[in-house]
Amino acid sequence: MREYELMVIMHPDLDGAQLTATLDAMRGHLTACAELTACDLLGRRRLAYEVRRCMQGTYALLNFTTDPSNILELRRFLRVDLHDQVIRHLLVKDEKRGTRPPSQPMPGEETTEELSEEDRLAQAAAERAALEEAARGEAEPVVAAEPAAVEAAPVAEEPATE
């Protein structure tokens, strides 16, 4: 079983009922051979170039898990059965999920090790102190260079005025 992401651009002339029917048809086909994890309607957007005489399209994003053997049937379904409703689709393996090393949590997930409130405050204070020290370390050379530049300026101007 692999995780996939399907981006679909539907015809802009579809009304709400037709959009719902098209999404339901895709959901029905996917649930028959896959486990649908997410289905988001992203709305109408302007296309970068004309596709089937359309300059706009309604985007939908579907995430699902299925066997690779079901992908050919899904592509045929999108190209043949939903030809009038779907103007373009992109199906990719969703490799960003499940490939992180165990030491790094997925975005939005909590870590397994819970820090106490004191530890979190100490860690934040240490990070703040390190940032302040780094900022002071960078600011000192600039402050030290300013008096030399001020002293050098009148010397350079005096010979020019004589």
C-alpha positions as CSV (number, residue, x, y, z in Angstrom):
1,M,0.0,0.0,0.0
2,R,1.3,3.4,-1.0
3,E,0.1,6.9,-0.2
4,Y,-0.9,9.1,-3.2
5,E,-2.0,12.7,-3.7
6,L,-4.4,13.6,-6.6
7,M,-4.8,17.2,-7.7
8,V,-7.8,17.6,-10.0
9,I,-8.8,20.7,-12.0
10,M,-12.4,20.7,-12.9
11,H,-14.2,22.6,-15.6
12,P,-15.1,26.2,-14.4
13,D,-18.7,26.0,-15.8
14,L,-19.7,23.3,-13.3
15,D,-22.2,24.6,-10.8
16,G,-22.3,23.6,-7.1
17,A,-24.4,20.5,-7.7
18,Q,-22.3,19.3,-10.6
19,L,-19.1,19.9,-8.6
20,T,-20.5,17.9,-5.7
21,A,-21.6,15.1,-8.0
22,T,-18.1,15.0,-9.6
23,L,-16.4,14.9,-6.2
24,D,-18.8,12.2,-5.0
25,A,-18.0,10.1,-8.1
26,M,-14.3,10.4,-7.4
27,R,-14.8,9.6,-3.7
28,G,-16.9,6.6,-4.6
29,H,-14.4,5.3,-7.1
30,L,-11.5,5.8,-4.6
31,T,-13.3,4.2,-1.6
32,A,-14.0,1.1,-3.7
33,C,-10.3,0.4,-4.2
34,A,-8.5,2.7,-1.7
35,E,-8.7,4.3,1.7
36,L,-9.5,8.0,1.3
37,T,-7.6,10.1,3.9
38,A,-8.5,13.6,2.9
39,C,-10.6,15.5,0.3
40,D,-10.3,19.3,0.0
41,L,-12.0,21.6,-2.4
42,L,-9.6,24.4,-3.0
43,G,-11.8,26.7,-5.0
44,R,-11.6,28.4,-8.4
45,R,-8.3,29.7,-9.6
46,R,-6.9,31.3,-12.7
47,L,-4.8,28.9,-14.8
48,A,-1.3,29.9,-16.0
49,Y,-2.3,28.9,-19.6
50,E,-5.3,27.8,-21.5
51,V,-6.4,24.2,-21.0
52,R,-9.2,22.9,-23.2
53,R,-10.3,26.5,-23.9
54,C,-10.5,27.4,-20.2
55,M,-8.6,30.0,-18.4
56,Q,-10.0,29.1,-14.9
57,G,-10.6,25.9,-13.1
58,T,-11.9,24.6,-9.8
59,Y,-9.2,22.7,-7.9
60,A,-9.6,19.7,-5.6
61,L,-7.0,17.8,-3.7
62,L,-7.5,14.2,-2.6
63,N,-5.1,12.1,-0.5
64,F,-5.5,8.3,-0.4
65,T,-3.7,5.0,0.2
66,T,-4.0,2.2,-2.3
67,D,-2.1,-0.6,-4.1
68,P,-0.1,0.5,-7.1
69,S,-2.1,-1.9,-9.2
70,N,-5.2,0.3,-8.8
71,I,-3.6,3.4,-10.3
72,L,-4.1,2.5,-14.0
73,E,-7.9,2.1,-13.3
74,L,-8.0,5.4,-11.5
75,R,-6.3,7.2,-14.4
76,R,-8.7,5.6,-16.9
77,F,-11.6,6.7,-14.8
78,L,-10.4,10.3,-14.7
79,R,-9.6,10.4,-18.5
80,V,-12.7,8.5,-19.8
81,D,-15.6,8.6,-17.3
82,L,-15.0,12.2,-16.0
83,H,-13.7,13.6,-19.3
84,D,-16.2,16.4,-19.5
85,Q,-15.8,17.5,-15.8
86,V,-12.0,17.1,-15.3
87,I,-9.8,19.2,-17.5
88,R,-6.5,18.2,-15.9
89,H,-5.2,15.9,-13.2
90,L,-1.9,15.1,-11.5
91,L,-1.4,12.0,-9.5
92,V,1.9,11.6,-7.5
93,K,3.2,9.3,-4.8
94,D,3.0,11.2,-1.5
95,E,6.5,10.6,-0.3
96,K,6.6,13.3,2.3
97,R,4.5,11.2,4.7
98,G,6.2,8.4,6.6
99,T,9.7,9.1,5.3
100,R,11.0,11.3,8.1
101,P,13.5,9.8,10.5
102,P,12.0,8.8,13.8
103,S,13.9,11.6,15.6
104,Q,11.9,14.3,13.7
105,P,8.2,14.4,14.3
106,M,5.8,15.1,11.4
107,P,4.5,18.7,11.3
108,G,1.6,19.1,13.7
109,E,2.4,16.1,15.7
110,E,3.6,16.2,19.3
111,T,6.9,14.7,20.3
112,T,6.8,11.5,22.4
113,E,9.0,13.1,25.1
114,E,7.2,15.7,27.0
115,L,9.3,18.5,28.6
116,S,8.3,19.9,31.9
117,E,7.4,23.6,32.1
118,E,10.7,24.3,33.9
119,D,12.7,22.6,31.2
120,R,10.9,24.5,28.4
121,L,11.4,27.8,30.2
122,A,15.1,27.0,30.7
123,Q,15.5,26.0,27.1
124,A,13.8,29.2,25.9
125,A,16.0,31.3,28.2
126,A,19.1,29.6,26.9
127,E,18.1,30.2,23.3
128,R,17.3,33.8,24.0
129,A,20.7,34.3,25.8
130,A,22.5,32.7,22.8
131,L,20.7,35.0,20.4
132,E,21.4,38.1,22.4
133,E,25.1,37.1,22.7
134,A,25.3,36.6,19.0
135,A,23.6,39.9,18.3
136,R,26.0,41.7,20.7
137,G,29.0,40.0,19.1
138,E,28.0,41.3,15.7
139,A,27.1,44.8,16.9
140,E,30.5,45.5,18.7
141,P,32.6,45.7,15.5
142,V,30.2,48.2,14.0
143,V,30.3,50.4,17.1
144,A,34.1,50.2,17.3
145,A,34.4,51.2,13.6
146,E,32.2,54.3,13.9
147,P,34.6,56.5,16.0
148,A,37.5,55.7,13.7
149,A,35.4,56.7,10.7
150,V,34.4,60.0,12.4
151,E,38.0,60.8,13.2
152,A,39.1,60.0,9.7
153,A,36.5,62.1,8.1
154,P,37.8,65.6,9.2
155,V,41.4,64.6,8.3
156,A,40.3,63.8,4.8
157,E,38.3,67.0,4.5
158,E,41.0,69.4,5.8
159,P,43.5,68.9,3.0
160,A,40.7,69.4,0.4
161,T,39.6,72.7,1.9
162,E,43.2,74.3,2.0
